[in-house]
């Protein structure tokens, strides 16, 4: 069986990978300057470099397969489901992050052309369709008519996904039989939603994004651009930087988890029939005291099951967005408020509808708060 390190068990709850803004940021804190000053040509040039970042928003596609619900091996099934959830959340976050960077560029570009900026420092909002048109215009070859969907992801700007195993479940292998293991490993084996290489690539790109955003922030400070609007733009860029570094750390851990999951599953599939010998029975077992197919199967799975639990311990336990909300518009805020009211007040005609609506509200109430905070902060 492949050797696996045994990391110390981290807490099973907490803000793993939660974005943390850096203490220093260009133009803020000790570098903050009173008064208003702007080099409009210089600021506009910087903004264009930020808009270009949005092209990468579609590099990874969040797909949620829900895991392999029909598996008998409990821990394999639940960990596969968590990895599927993680893929969906991580790459939803990815798309939101790059789109947010592009929208920051558009808002800064417009600010460079406004002559009421000193008196009206709110950055305002720009329709998502405008960002979509700019992305398509920057693409080479034969680009599609549209790239972005009508809305950001369903965890934008401050939602997330918990990656914790359900409680009160026996994650041992005592329920496993030779027949169940055959089905799990040889007939309907689970597939990890995304390979480790994709997470490594994502983490490297996110580190590069963070450096780029910080560099553009320095360029804005040096343009120069100072004043209340500049402070808001720099605050947003700092938050985008923190999100990029936080998601990069999460992707690094998910790369290790995905790689470990694949290694354990591959080893089991390649060695199950040879080691557990699930088809040997009858008088052969009576004479050599070799146990039963079911007992040999449980012995075989016990080691890999421990490795899967170690993989789980080392995984992030939550993926949390924390973006400034620059893509929130007056219309999108009104639409979300209307949807919330509709879900809250519509008749609960069945237990399923009641539970479904409760879950929707629990997920979207904090997101609506994030929309409202973004509207107050940026207009």
N, C-alpha and C positions, 0 to 999 in steps of 0.2 A: 504494500500500500504506500502511496506517496507520502514522504515525510512532510509534516506540517509543523510550523512553529506553534508554540502554545502561548499566545499573548496573555498578559494579565487581563482579567475580566474587567472591562470598563463598566460604569453605571449603565443600567438598562433604560434609563430615562434621562432627559436633560437636553439642552439645546446643542446637540452635536452638529458641528458645521454651521452654527448660526452666524450670519455675517456680523463682524465687529468692525466699526469704522476706525481707521487709524487715528492716532492722536494728532499727528501733523498732517496738514493739507495746505497746498499752495493757496495763498490769498486769505486764509482763515487764521484764527487764533492770533499768534504774535505777528503774523504778516498782514493782518487786517488793516486797511487804511480807510480813514473817514473821507467823506466827500464823494463826488462823482467824477469819474474820468473814463473815457472810452476811446480807443482807436478803432473806428468802425471797420475799416478795411482789414486790420489785423485780426479782429474778433471773428469776422466772417470767414476768413481763411481757415482759422482753427475749427470753426463749426463744421465746415465741409469735411474735415478729416474725421470728425465724430460721426457724421451721417453715414460715411462709408462703412463703419463697423456693422451696421444693420444688415449688410449683405450676408454675413455669416449666420444670421438668425435661423436659417433653414438647413444648416449643415447636419443637424441630427433631428430625427422625427420621433416625437414621443408616441409610443404605441403601448397600449395597455391590454395585455392578453389575459390578465387575471390569474396567471399561474396554471399549474396542472392540478385542477381540483379533484381529479379522479384517482390520484395516487393513494396507495395504501400506507406507504412509509410516511408517518406523520410529520417528522421533522423535515424530510426532503420536500414534502408537499408545501408546508407552511413557509419554509425558507425560499422556495421557488416563487411563491406568491409575493413575498417581501421583495425579492429581486425584481419582479415584474413591476410592482408598485414603485420601487426606487427608480427604475428606468423611466417610467412615465413622468414622475415628479422631477427628476434631475434634468431631463431634456425639455420639459415644459419650462422650467426655470431658465435653462440655457436660452431658449427662444425669447422669453420675456426680457432677459438681461441684454441681449444684443439689440433687440428692438428698442429697449429703453435708452441705450446709448445713442442709437440713431435719432430717437425723438429728442434727446437732449441737444443733439447737434442742430436739429431743425428749430427748436425753441431759441437757442442761442443765436442762430443765424437771423431769425426774425427780430430778436432783441437788438442786434447790431444795426438794424434799419429803422428802429423806432426812435422818435425824438421826444417821447413823453416818458422815457425810461426812468429819469430821475424822480419824477412825480408819481409814476405808476410802475413800481418795480416788479409786480407779479409777472411771471413768465407767460401765464395764460395757457391755452390748450390749442392743439392743432389736430384736425381729424386724422384718424389712423390711415384713411385712404391716401392722404398726402404723403405719408411715409412710404406706403406701398408703391406709389407712383415713382418716388425718388429711387427706391431700391431697384425697381424694374428698369428705370432709366440708366442705372449704373451697371447693369448686367451686360455681358458681352454675348455675341452670337445671336441666337433667336430666342429671346426671353419670353416667358409666359406673360399673359395680360395682367395677371395678379400673382403676388407671392404670399402676402399676409392674409390671414383669415379676418373675419369681421371684428373679432375681439382678441385680446390677449388670452393666455391660458386661464383655466379655472382656478389657479392658485395665485394669480396676480392681484395686487402687488405684495401681499403679506400673508398668503396662505402657505400650506405645506402638506407634508405627508408623514405620518408616524410609521416607523419601521420596527415595531416591536411585536414579538410573538404573542398570540392570544394567551391569556392566563387560564389556569385550571385545566390544562391539557397535559396528558402524559406524553412526553416526547421520547420515551424509550422505544424499543423495538419488540416489546413483548407480544404485540398483536400480530407480528409478521409471520407468515408461513412461506414455504417454498413456492407455492403457486402465486401468492401475492407478490413476492419478490421478482419472480419471473416476469410477471406482467409489468411491474414498475420499471425494471431494468432492461428488459429485452423486447417487450411488445410495445409499450407506450411510455418510453422514457421522457422525462421532462427536458425542456430546453431552456437555457438561460436567455432572457429577452435580448441581451446585448453582451458582446464579448468584452473581455478585459481591455483589449487594444483600443476599443472605442472610448472607454473611460480615460485611458491614459492620454489619448489624443485630445480629448475634451479638457482634461486638467491642464495640459501644456498650453492649449489655446487660451484658456481662461487666465493663466498667469500672464501670457502675452497681452491679453485684453486689459488686465489690471495695470500693467506698465504703460500701455498706450493711453489709457484714460488719465493716469497721473501725469503723463507727459503733456497731454493736451491741457490739463488744468494749469500746469506751469506756463504753458504758452499763453493762456488767457490772462494769467496774472501779469505776464511780461508784455502783453500786447501794447499798452496796458488796458485793463478793465477793472474798475473799482466802483463800489456803490452797492446799494441794497440788492439790485437785480443780480449783480455779479456774485454777491454772497449766496444768493439762492441757487444760482447755477453751480457754484463750487460745492455747496452742500449736497446737491443732487449727485454730482460727479463723485464726491467722496463716498456716498452711499452705494453707487454703482461699483466703485472700486472694491468696497468691502464685500459686496455680493459676489463679485468675480473671484476673490480670494477664498471666500467661504465655500462657494460651490466647487472650486478647484480641490479643496481639501476633501470634500465629500466624494468627489469623483475618484480621487486617489484611493480612498477606502473601499469604494464600490468596485474598483478595478481588482483589488486584492480579493474581495469577497467573491466576485464573479469568477476569477481565475481558480480560487480554491474550490468553489462549488463544482466547476467543470472537471477539475482534477479528481475529486472524490467520486463523482458520478462516472467518469471514464474508467477509473480503476475498478469500480464495482462491476461495471458492465463487462469489462475484459476478463475478470477473474472469478465472477460468481459461480459459473458452472464448474470450473476446475477446482475451486477451493471448497465450496459448499456442497458440490456434488448432489444437486437437488433431485436427480432421477434415480439415485441408488436407494434401494429399499429391500424389503422382504428378508430372505435368509442371509443375504450379505451383511446386513446390519446385525442380525442375531448372532452371527459368529464373530465378527470383529468388534462388536460393541462400539460401533462408530456413531451412535446416536441416530436420530431420525432426520429426514430431510428438513423438517421444520426447525429442529433444534440446531442443526448445522447452519441453517439460514440465519437464525438469530445470532449465533456466535459470529458468523461472518459479518453481519451488519453492525455489530456493537462498536467496533473500532471506527468505521466510517461515520457512524452516528455521532460519536464524540467529536470527530473532526468537524462535522457540520455545525455542532454547537459552538465550537471555538470560532468558526467563521462568523457565526451570528454575533458572538460577544464582541468581535472586532469591528463589526459594521457600525456605521452611524445609525443612531436610533430615530433621527428625524431629519427631513430635508425642509428647510424653512426659507421662504422668500422674504426679503426685506428691501424692496425697491421703493424709490421715492414716489412713484405713481404718476410719472409725467405723461403717460398715455391716457390718463383719466380725463374725460371731457364732460362738459355739462350734460350732454346727451347720454353718455354711458352711465353717469351717476344716476340720472333720472330713470334710466332703463332698469338698473339694478334695484333701485328702491321700489319700482313698480313690480318687478318680479318677486321681490321679497314679500311685498304685501299680498300678492296673488297666492303665493305658496302658503303664507301664514293663515289666510282667511278662507281658502277654498275648502269645501266639505271633505272630511276624511271618511270616505265611503268604505274603507276596509282597513284592517290592521296593517297591510303592506303600505297603503297610502299614508297612514299615520306615521309609520316608522321612516318611510322614505322622505316625507316632508320634514320630519324632525331632524334627520341627518343633513338634509339640504340646508336648513336654517342654521344648524350648528357650524357647518362649513362656511356659509356665506355671510353670517353676521359679522365676524371679524374682518372679512374682506370688504364689506360695505363700509365699516369703520375706516379701513385703509383708504377707500375711495374718498370718503369725506375729509379725512386728514389731508390727502393730497390736494383736494380742491381748495382747502383753506391755505395751504402752504404755497401753492403755485398758481392758483387761479384757474 
